[in-house]
């Protein structure tokens, strides 16, 4: 062979080698990109997996974040060690395939795992559920990045740029996975479907790798997994077809950007639940509210309000407060951030806005942009457990004062403890109201048989002196309020919040201070609502 032919053959060989490497590098980039997206999808969907039973309190998010960090740490360590000892890509894609299988089985394992850990309580139950469902698949996904760096590095000279490129692409995948999960998947796609699709995307990557490498055992395994998951997705029962405890019925279920919404019937009542937490109830026959706090807020509006004018209700729920305010003579507007709540209130609870408007946006934003003056502003907004903390700062109440007529009042419903260290949150809320409104009254609601230190506070506040009113006398004169609700409402034993701190936008620790309230609400939900309903 002549020298020129040899040089041409060598150049062709080098070109072919580079071409093979470029294809391998591109496929590695695709692999780490999809892996990064899958990690964030699984972590964020964890709130939907655990939320209906354990809520979405700080305990659940701490459990999910800790699980993800531990899993990734272990995965990075294993991936680094294995890739040094065995550089064949089969090990990387085997771990990816195992992660795909485990992710696809999360919807199947969710219910038995949660029921198994429920006896551990809210904190350790949510932590152990998170570990059992998510730790192993996230660990397997964590193996990918260091292994990909090892496979993609041609020499030590290019190690830094290779690692930087792969981790950057993985992070971009995580960003995309986060945005798609938050903006698209959670609001619009069932939880099971999202997890199945995440697992299938990983399985497709393995399938393509098997085709490129002609690994027929991988092709067979990926095809079987695809068939199993499609079958599982097709056979997954919805809430309407599940066997529920006698007397219980789910009449509506939907995923929203803010939680899992269900409309449940039991014992002649219809309830709205978001992430398993009660948002209101009505009597199915009469259509009237059975919630004592709604009746107490109505009593406060009747006893302290001007008697007519414009009212604003922050938080729609079942829409039970609005009819009472209309009967008192008010024109009622409502603010509700979740459009699915508006639909459910109208469809299943008989809510009719009448001449009022329903503004579908965050209440804080509405308060900032509106110039409409109100005679009554009622706060009845709840997330899974508590009032969103950004609605309870001094700045919010100052804005409410600007939007109130001279005879205007605010009426606030909030849950909390009356005594001890656990009352810190409620005292801070009342102290914050006091810093804006010099005059206020507090009514206390507690259902018979429950803990007498925990319940609803109905706080009425204004810029002018409020008359002393007996809640029983006021509520007895309002049609539609049952006697049992009247009996549960009392004047609070204390009205001075003492050393309660003032909540502001710059200092708002309510998310942490409400931990005892979140805990007791979730414990009551788990105790009284059958797991078949929550799960």
Wavefront OBJ file of the C-alpha trace (Angstrom):
o trace
v 0.000 0.000 0.000
v 1.429 3.367 -1.002
v 2.124 6.093 1.564
v -0.652 8.326 0.178
v -3.178 5.508 0.366
v -2.131 4.800 3.953
v -2.592 8.479 4.870
v -6.026 8.511 3.242
v -7.022 5.303 5.055
v -5.783 6.728 8.383
v -7.754 9.969 7.858
v -10.878 8.000 6.979
v -10.474 5.828 10.090
v -9.996 8.881 12.314
v -13.084 10.498 10.764
v -15.125 7.371 11.391
v -13.868 7.217 14.998
v -14.784 10.865 15.566
v -18.196 10.238 14.037
v -18.806 7.327 16.381
v -17.646 9.437 19.347
v -19.853 12.372 18.336
v -22.883 10.099 18.183
v -21.992 8.633 21.583
v -21.475 12.084 23.075
v -24.757 13.344 21.668
v -26.595 10.348 23.073
v -24.949 10.905 26.458
v -26.188 14.492 26.375
v -29.715 13.288 25.615
v -29.440 10.750 28.418
v -28.379 13.237 31.094
v -30.934 15.778 29.863
v -33.859 13.357 30.255
v -32.453 12.068 33.546
v -32.269 15.608 34.934
v -35.870 16.242 33.909
v -37.022 12.927 35.421
v -35.400 13.715 38.784
v -37.348 16.958 39.170
v -40.583 15.455 37.878
v -40.396 12.683 40.461
v -39.481 15.086 43.280
v -42.254 17.582 42.501
v -44.856 14.898 41.873
v -43.976 13.552 45.305
v -46.126 16.330 46.783
v -49.083 14.949 44.839
v -48.302 11.388 45.852
v -48.147 12.183 49.586
v -50.293 15.332 49.691
v -53.802 13.808 49.705
v -52.950 11.823 52.853
v -50.214 13.785 54.628
v -50.974 17.271 53.266
v -48.366 19.638 51.875
v -47.023 21.031 55.121
v -43.373 21.737 55.859
v -42.997 18.105 57.021
v -43.907 16.699 53.615
v -41.681 19.075 51.674
v -38.789 18.539 54.091
v -39.217 14.777 53.663
v -39.238 15.005 49.866
v -36.248 17.350 49.665
v -34.241 15.267 52.152
v -35.057 12.102 50.201
v -33.943 13.668 46.924
v -30.683 14.990 48.395
v -29.836 11.699 50.075
v -30.688 9.728 46.941
v -28.614 11.941 44.675
v -25.666 11.920 47.081
v -25.632 8.141 47.268
v -26.166 7.882 43.512
v -23.280 10.227 42.742
v -20.999 8.216 45.026
v -22.020 4.858 43.543
v -21.817 6.202 39.985
v -18.314 7.489 40.551
v -17.056 4.261 42.085
v -18.657 1.943 39.524
v -17.595 4.033 36.534
v -13.951 3.846 37.651
v -14.096 0.084 37.927
v -16.352 -0.718 34.955
v -16.519 1.756 32.094
v -18.974 -0.177 29.935
v -22.161 1.884 29.274
v -24.319 -1.173 29.935
v -24.056 -0.415 33.667
v -25.301 3.141 33.187
v -28.327 2.116 31.140
v -29.071 -0.802 33.415
v -29.423 1.631 36.330
v -31.555 3.894 34.154
v -33.822 0.980 33.260
v -34.159 -0.035 36.908
v -35.111 3.563 37.790
v -37.728 3.537 35.013
v -39.318 0.393 36.468
v -39.439 1.805 40.003
v -40.915 5.136 38.853
v -43.632 3.342 36.908
v -44.554 1.344 39.992
v -44.839 4.357 42.335
v -48.586 4.734 41.571
v -49.074 1.035 42.352
v -47.033 1.067 45.567
v -48.308 4.440 46.809
v -51.384 3.252 48.655
v -49.901 0.208 50.470
v -46.773 2.167 51.436
v -48.741 5.092 52.883
v -51.080 2.780 54.781
v -48.062 0.899 56.113
v -46.415 4.070 57.419
v -49.574 5.891 58.565
v -49.182 4.648 62.136
v -45.876 6.527 62.451
v -47.637 9.886 62.551
v -47.393 12.918 60.308
v -43.660 13.587 60.597
v -42.140 10.125 60.442
v -44.962 8.696 58.362
v -44.379 11.201 55.561
v -40.601 10.751 55.854
v -40.729 6.962 55.685
v -43.257 7.037 52.831
v -40.942 9.360 50.935
v -37.959 7.096 51.556
v -39.777 3.937 50.523
v -41.272 5.381 47.339
v -38.599 7.750 46.031
v -35.175 7.049 47.550
v -34.186 4.094 45.355
v -35.307 5.505 41.966
v -33.627 8.860 42.680
v -30.455 7.059 43.769
v -30.429 5.127 40.497
v -30.932 8.349 38.538
v -28.088 9.955 40.498
v -25.709 7.290 39.149
v -26.094 8.659 35.616
v -24.190 11.972 35.796
v -20.807 10.784 37.146
v -20.983 7.690 34.925
v -21.710 9.871 31.889
v -18.721 12.075 32.733
v -16.500 9.013 32.826
v -17.815 7.708 29.507
v -17.669 11.100 27.792
v -14.128 12.014 28.835
v -11.552 11.288 26.129
v -8.587 12.594 28.095
v -7.736 14.412 31.295
v -7.247 17.558 29.254
v -10.980 17.640 28.415
v -12.275 16.366 31.795
v -13.366 19.772 33.052
v -15.203 20.813 29.890
v -16.854 17.396 29.573
v -18.080 17.403 33.172
v -19.244 21.012 32.871
v -21.150 20.332 29.665
v -22.868 17.206 30.975
v -23.877 18.774 34.290
v -25.086 21.905 32.487
v -27.257 19.835 30.141
v -28.574 17.824 33.098
v -29.464 21.056 34.902
v -31.263 22.406 31.827
v -33.253 19.177 31.788
v -34.081 19.692 35.466
v -35.272 23.238 34.735
v -37.494 22.011 31.921
v -38.829 19.186 34.082
v -39.596 21.651 36.883
v -41.422 24.112 34.646
v -43.393 21.464 32.782
v -44.404 19.754 36.018
v -45.455 22.988 37.730
v -47.091 24.710 34.764
v -48.466 21.780 32.775
v -48.387 18.328 34.363
v -49.739 19.061 37.854
v -52.632 21.299 36.730
v -53.676 19.266 33.699
v -52.463 15.657 33.840
v -53.378 12.918 36.358
v -50.614 12.041 38.802
v -50.345 8.408 37.693
v -50.040 9.397 34.034
v -47.181 11.811 34.749
v -45.187 9.156 36.599
v -45.879 6.525 33.953
v -44.695 8.925 31.235
v -41.537 9.810 33.174
v -40.685 6.120 33.525
v -41.480 5.433 29.886
v -39.222 8.272 28.688
v -36.336 6.675 30.566
v -37.254 3.274 29.135
v -37.273 4.733 25.616
v -33.723 6.024 26.144
v -32.668 2.524 27.176
v -34.504 1.063 24.181
v -32.671 3.386 21.752
v -29.356 2.531 23.399
v -30.150 -1.164 22.965
v -30.879 -0.649 19.270
v -27.639 1.259 18.748
v -25.625 -1.392 20.587
v -27.706 -4.307 19.299
v -28.373 -5.513 22.825
v -31.452 -7.607 22.199
v -31.983 -8.467 25.861
v -32.374 -4.740 26.586
v -34.765 -4.390 23.671
v -36.887 -7.229 24.991
v -36.896 -5.899 28.554
v -37.784 -2.362 27.439
v -40.595 -3.645 25.253
v -42.021 -5.694 28.121
v -41.899 -2.693 30.450
v -43.626 -0.569 27.817
v -46.395 -3.157 27.487
v -46.822 -3.496 31.264
v -47.024 0.246 31.865
v -49.495 0.840 29.048
v -51.641 -1.970 30.457
v -51.390 -0.549 33.989
v -52.324 2.922 32.760
v -55.318 1.546 30.917
v -56.528 -0.464 33.903
v -55.919 2.202 36.577
v -59.257 2.760 38.308
v -60.515 6.258 38.992
v -62.085 7.337 42.260
v -65.567 6.768 40.948
v -64.938 3.052 40.449
v -63.102 2.304 43.657
v -64.784 0.432 46.471
v -65.448 3.058 49.153
v -66.629 2.621 52.740
v -70.380 2.297 53.103
v -72.119 5.649 52.912
v -69.232 7.460 51.199
v -69.251 8.630 47.601
v -66.845 10.690 45.503
v -68.891 12.787 43.088
v -66.041 14.821 41.621
v -62.249 14.647 41.559
v -59.762 16.907 39.807
v -56.098 17.849 39.844
v -55.508 21.588 40.130
v -52.349 23.724 40.299
v -52.905 23.987 44.064
v -53.873 20.491 45.115
v -56.094 17.499 44.561
v -59.734 18.579 44.793
v -62.485 16.121 45.676
v -66.187 16.501 46.330
v -67.356 13.828 48.752
v -70.771 12.841 50.087
v -71.279 11.103 53.417
v -73.954 11.120 56.104
v -76.264 13.445 54.202
v -73.567 16.084 53.736
v -71.460 17.106 50.765
v -67.865 18.160 51.407
v -65.140 19.881 49.429
v -61.638 18.592 50.135
v -58.317 19.913 48.854
v -55.403 17.588 49.569
v -57.714 15.821 52.001
v -58.416 18.986 54.011
v -62.021 20.134 54.438
v -62.869 23.402 52.681
v -66.566 23.448 53.538
v -69.729 21.363 53.707
v -73.435 21.656 52.980
v -76.528 19.656 53.816
v -77.446 17.781 50.641
v -81.206 18.189 51.206
v -81.314 21.862 52.179
v -78.202 23.121 50.400
v -77.300 25.131 53.521
v -73.854 25.250 55.082
v -73.163 22.982 58.050
v -69.911 24.771 58.953
v -69.993 26.558 62.308
v -67.319 29.049 61.270
v -69.459 30.189 58.307
v -72.340 30.833 60.691
v -70.057 32.679 63.124
v -68.643 34.891 60.357
v -72.215 35.661 59.305
v -73.027 36.588 62.909
v -69.993 38.881 63.088
v -70.988 40.586 59.838
v -74.552 41.057 61.147
v -73.491 42.271 64.581
v -70.676 44.646 63.640
v -71.196 45.526 59.963
v -73.051 48.563 58.612
v -75.989 46.409 57.503
v -75.688 46.908 53.754
v -73.210 47.851 51.064
v -70.395 45.993 49.302
v -68.635 42.932 50.698
v -65.511 41.094 49.576
v -64.907 37.443 50.446
v -61.285 36.296 50.105
v -61.361 32.562 49.402
v -64.404 30.940 47.842
v -64.411 27.341 49.074
v -67.960 26.013 48.673
v -69.324 29.551 48.372
v -71.312 29.104 51.598
v -70.655 32.518 53.149
v -71.820 34.571 50.173
v -75.570 33.666 50.388
v -75.686 34.674 54.063
v -74.051 38.026 53.295
v -76.524 38.608 50.472
v -79.422 37.921 52.844
v -77.966 40.531 55.199
v -78.158 43.086 52.396
v -74.674 43.059 50.874
v -73.509 42.989 47.282
v -70.769 40.317 47.389
v -67.580 39.974 45.336
v -65.287 36.976 45.769
v -61.612 36.277 45.089
v -60.475 32.696 44.419
v -57.107 31.692 43.001
v -58.138 28.199 41.836
v -60.593 28.083 38.883
v -61.405 24.445 39.665
v -62.723 25.537 43.085
v -65.026 28.021 41.362
v -66.312 25.294 39.057
v -66.895 22.834 41.918
v -68.643 25.474 44.050
v -71.038 26.312 41.216
v -71.582 22.741 40.032
v -71.861 20.851 43.320
v -72.615 23.404 46.054
v -75.106 25.680 44.374
v -72.912 28.777 44.460
v -74.373 31.632 42.442
v -72.380 34.879 42.264
v -75.560 36.766 41.416
v -74.766 40.416 40.835
v -71.334 40.008 42.402
v -68.130 39.117 40.618
v -65.681 36.269 41.118
v -62.087 37.329 40.512
v -59.976 34.272 39.682
v -56.573 35.408 40.916
v -54.419 35.589 44.008
v -56.149 37.666 46.683
v -52.975 39.607 47.444
v -52.736 40.715 43.827
v -56.409 41.674 43.730
v -56.099 43.783 46.861
v -53.168 45.635 45.329
v -54.843 46.464 42.010
v -58.449 47.140 43.018
v -59.694 50.597 43.913
v -63.163 49.429 44.924
v -64.190 50.329 48.482
v -65.853 47.674 50.630
v -67.978 47.774 53.753
v -66.915 44.257 54.791
v -63.802 42.283 53.860
v -63.982 38.621 54.938
v -60.885 36.417 55.038
v -61.809 32.769 54.493
v -58.871 31.561 52.395
v -57.286 28.245 53.314
v -54.716 26.031 51.664
v -54.433 22.425 52.754
v -54.308 23.316 56.437
v -53.925 27.035 57.167
v -54.508 30.519 55.787
v -51.766 31.348 53.232
v -49.243 33.326 55.266
v -48.756 36.041 52.625
v -52.369 37.123 53.287
v -51.737 37.805 56.976
v -49.009 40.430 56.971
v -49.354 43.981 58.288
v -49.076 45.295 54.737
v -52.180 43.314 53.735
v -54.240 44.704 56.589
v -53.002 48.222 55.847
v -54.166 47.788 52.260
v -57.532 46.528 53.519
v -57.833 49.671 55.656
v -57.313 51.762 52.515
v -60.069 49.833 50.714
v -62.669 50.097 53.498
v -65.450 52.642 53.859
v -65.669 54.726 57.034
v -68.046 52.151 58.541
v -66.153 49.162 57.168
v -64.957 46.095 59.075
v -62.836 43.038 58.412
v -63.858 39.548 59.530
v -61.125 36.913 59.668
v -61.448 33.155 60.169
v -58.265 31.446 61.329
v -57.436 28.212 63.139
v -55.133 28.026 66.119
v -54.464 27.330 69.787
v -55.615 29.514 72.692
v -52.851 28.771 75.190
v -49.181 27.901 75.541
v -46.311 28.056 73.096
v -48.539 26.611 70.364
v -50.668 29.795 70.442
v -47.757 31.854 69.140
v -49.088 31.974 65.578
v -52.628 33.082 66.448
v -51.331 35.719 68.879
v -49.015 37.080 66.198
v -51.917 37.284 63.735
v -54.105 39.152 66.224
v -51.233 41.420 67.250
v -50.668 42.238 63.568
v -54.345 43.100 63.091
v -54.196 45.231 66.245
v -51.264 47.204 64.827
v -53.537 48.432 62.007
v -57.053 48.311 63.468
v -57.304 49.690 67.029
v -60.671 48.056 67.775
v -61.437 44.354 67.508
v -63.459 41.507 69.004
v -62.655 37.786 69.009
v -65.131 34.921 68.960
v -64.070 31.375 69.627
v -65.499 28.196 68.066
v -64.907 24.693 69.318
v -66.991 21.652 68.502
v -68.116 19.500 71.447
v -65.855 16.551 72.158
v -62.739 18.065 70.565
v -59.629 19.529 72.171
v -60.852 22.630 74.011
v -57.608 24.500 73.369
v -57.805 24.338 69.555
v -60.387 25.723 67.154
v -61.539 28.597 64.956
v -60.997 32.228 65.864
v -63.372 34.748 64.287
v -61.670 38.141 64.522
v -63.655 41.286 63.722
v -61.701 44.544 63.482
v -62.316 48.154 62.483
v -61.079 51.720 62.774
v -63.991 52.666 65.039
v -65.106 51.330 68.405
v -67.154 48.149 68.116
v -70.134 47.537 70.395
v -70.075 44.564 72.733
v -72.240 41.886 71.142
v -73.347 38.505 72.428
v -72.743 36.037 69.574
v -75.641 33.805 70.606
v -78.154 36.666 70.558
v -76.999 37.831 67.122
v -76.894 34.403 65.502
v -80.304 33.362 66.819
v -81.884 36.139 64.749
v -80.322 34.990 61.449
v -82.425 32.513 59.417
v -80.674 29.309 58.378
v -78.184 29.110 61.263
v -78.748 25.861 63.206
v -78.835 25.808 66.985
v -75.851 23.464 67.235
v -73.641 26.065 65.512
v -74.853 28.790 67.850
v -73.911 26.700 70.873
v -70.306 26.318 69.720
v -69.576 30.069 69.379
v -68.335 31.995 72.416
v -66.632 35.249 73.257
v -62.910 34.521 73.540
v -61.555 34.304 77.084
v -58.647 36.564 76.177
v -58.478 39.529 73.846
v -54.922 40.751 74.427
v -52.314 38.950 72.287
v -49.597 39.991 74.736
v -46.133 39.694 73.266
v -47.319 38.331 69.927
v -44.967 39.560 67.209
v -46.060 41.645 64.246
v -46.041 39.812 60.911
v -44.743 41.732 57.927
v -43.652 40.978 54.387
v -40.071 41.273 55.595
v -40.606 39.025 58.630
v -43.237 36.337 58.187
v -42.484 33.171 60.195
v -46.082 31.884 60.118
v -45.128 28.952 57.910
v -43.005 27.641 60.786
v -45.163 28.889 63.667
v -48.252 27.195 62.211
v -46.572 23.786 62.444
v -48.657 22.678 65.500
v -51.842 23.755 63.715
v -50.879 21.935 60.512
v -50.080 18.836 62.524
v -53.325 18.656 64.504
v -55.480 19.340 61.426
v -53.769 16.599 59.450
v -53.993 14.167 62.351
v -57.726 14.805 62.603
v -58.170 14.318 58.873
v -56.338 11.002 58.954
v -58.377 9.942 61.984
v -61.800 10.785 60.588
v -61.540 10.421 56.799
v -61.218 6.852 55.433
v -57.932 6.268 53.579
v -59.918 5.077 50.557
v -61.126 8.661 50.189
v -57.748 10.314 50.692
v -55.850 7.914 48.450
l 1 2 3 4 5 6 7 8 9 10 11 12 13 14 15 16 17 18 19 20 21 22 23 24 25 26 27 28 29 30 31 32 33 34 35 36 37 38 39 40 41 42 43 44 45 46 47 48 49 50 51 52 53 54 55 56 57 58 59 60 61 62 63 64 65 66 67 68 69 70 71 72 73 74 75 76 77 78 79 80 81 82 83 84 85 86 87 88 89 90 91 92 93 94 95 96 97 98 99 100 101 102 103 104 105 106 107 108 109 110 111 112 113 114 115 116 117 118 119 120 121 122 123 124 125 126 127 128 129 130 131 132 133 134 135 136 137 138 139 140 141 142 143 144 145 146 147 148 149 150 151 152 153 154 155 156 157 158 159 160 161 162 163 164 165 166 167 168 169 170 171 172 173 174 175 176 177 178 179 180 181 182 183 184 185 186 187 188 189 190 191 192 193 194 195 196 197 198 199 200 201 202 203 204 205 206 207 208 209 210 211 212 213 214 215 216 217 218 219 220 221 222 223 224 225 226 227 228 229 230 231 232 233 234 235 236 237 238 239 240 241 242 243 244 245 246 247 248 249 250 251 252 253 254 255 256 257 258 259 260 261 262 263 264 265 266 267 268 269 270 271 272 273 274 275 276 277 278 279 280 281 282 283 284 285 286 287 288 289 290 291 292 293 294 295 296 297 298 299 300 301 302 303 304 305 306 307 308 309 310 311 312 313 314 315 316 317 318 319 320 321 322 323 324 325 326 327 328 329 330 331 332 333 334 335 336 337 338 339 340 341 342 343 344 345 346 347 348 349 350 351 352 353 354 355 356 357 358 359 360 361 362 363 364 365 366 367 368 369 370 371 372 373 374 375 376 377 378 379 380 381 382 383 384 385 386 387 388 389 390 391 392 393 394 395 396 397 398 399 400 401 402 403 404 405 406 407 408 409 410 411 412 413 414 415 416 417 418 419 420 421 422 423 424 425 426 427 428 429 430 431 432 433 434 435 436 437 438 439 440 441 442 443 444 445 446 447 448 449 450 451 452 453 454 455 456 457 458 459 460 461 462 463 464 465 466 467 468 469 470 471 472 473 474 475 476 477 478 479 480 481 482 483 484 485 486 487 488 489 490 491 492 493 494 495 496 497 498 499 500 501 502 503 504 505 506 507 508 509 510 511 512 513 514 515 516 517 518 519 520 521 522 523 524 525 526 527 528 529 530 531 532 533 534 535
